[in-house]
Amino acid sequence: MKKILVLNGPNLNMLGIREPEMYGRTTYADLVKMILGYAEEKGIEVIFYQSNHEGALVDRIQEAYYEKVDGIVFNPGAYTHTSVALLDALKAVQIPCVEVHITDVDGREEFRKVSYIRSACVATISGHGLGGYLEAIEKL
């Protein structure tokens, strides 16, 4: 059975509350439930982790190595555009990772077009809403 870590960065715990006109009204709990249903159908074990703290996300990526996780689905939120530490953690563990963004980051502000983690990822899914998480699991 494949084991996938679904990792979410800052403010993703605020789904359904934060800018609903952009991110929708679906909550983080709804997202988890949707992914669990999909994973159960596919026979995949899914582990979830969300943090607003960069170091905690680095620690969780490193723990995934020792847990023998097969892949990481990662929405780093704002850390996408700022964190060399997350890039280095992904490069260190060499676990296949798909970068996910709910909105089309390339169609937003200029600074959002820069992804520090992209070079350590096997794919990027951007602008496909919450369904992008399922697409990322499928890619892995």
N, C-alpha and C positions, 0 to 999 in steps of 0.2 A: 504494500500500500504506500503510495506517495505521501510525503509529508510536506506541506506548504505553510510557510510563515506569511501571514498577511500583516504587514507592518504599516502603521499610520502615524504620521507626524503631527505637528502642532495644529490645533483648532479643529481637527477632524472629529474629535469628540463632540463638537458643537454643530454637527450636521443637523439640519432641520431647524436650527435657530439662526445660524450665521448666514447672512445674505441669502435668504431662501429664493429670491428672484434669480440668483445665479446657481446655487447649489441644490435647490429644491427643498421640500419639506420632509423628506425621508431622513430619519434619525440614524445615528451611528448603530444603535441597537437593531434597527431595521436592516441596515447594511449587513451586519453580522449574521442575522437570521437568513437573509437572502443567500449569502455565501455558503453558510452551513447546509442549506437545502440543496444547493447546486453540488457541493462537495460530496454530500451523502449519495446523491444520484450517481456520481462518477467514481465513488469508492476512494475518495481522497481524504486524508486526515488534514485538518486545518487548525493552525494555532494562530490566535489573534493577539496583537499587542499594539497599543496606542500610547504615545507619550508626547507631552509638550516640551520635553527636555532632550536636547541633542545628545548628551552623554548617555542617557538611558537608551536611546535608539542605537547608539554605537555598541553599548553593552549587549543589547538584545541581538544585534547582528552577529556578534562574536559568540554568544551562547548558541545560536543556530548552528554554528559549525560543530560544536560538541554534541548537539542533539541529532546530528546527521540529517538535517533538513534538506530536502531535495530541491527546493526552490523558494524564492522570496518574491512576493508581490508587495511593492513598496510605493506608497504615496507619502513622500517626505514633506508635503505641504511647503511652507515657506523655506524650509531648509534646502529644498531643491536648488535654490538660487544663491546659497551662501555657504554650504557646508562641505569643506574639503575633508573633514573628519569622517563624514558618512561615506564619501567616495573611498577613502583609504580603508575603512572597515569592510566595505563590499569587495574591494580588491584583495584584501587580506584573506577573506574566507573563501573566495572563488566559488560561491554558490550562485547558480544562475538566478538572475533577478530581472523582473519586469517592472519598469517605472510606470506608475499610473497617476493620471490627473483627471479629476472629474470634469473640469472645464478645459477648453482649448487654450492652454497656456501660451501658445504661439500667437493667438489672436488677441492677447491682452496687453498689459503694459510691457514696455521694452525689457525691463529687468527680469520679467518672468520667462523670457525666451532663452535665458541661460540656465542650463542644468549642469550642476557639478557632478551629479551621479551618473548621468547618461552613459558616459564612456565605460562604466562598469556593468552596464545592463545589456541583456540580450535583445530587448525591445522596449519601446515606449508606447503607451496607449494614452492618448490625450483627447479630451473632449467627447468621450463616449458615455458620459454620465457614470452612474454607479455600475452599469453593465460592463464598464471597462475592467472592473475587478474580475469578473467572470471570464472575460476575454484573456486577461493575463494568466489566470489559472490554466485555461485551455492551452495557451502558448507553452507553459511550463510542462 
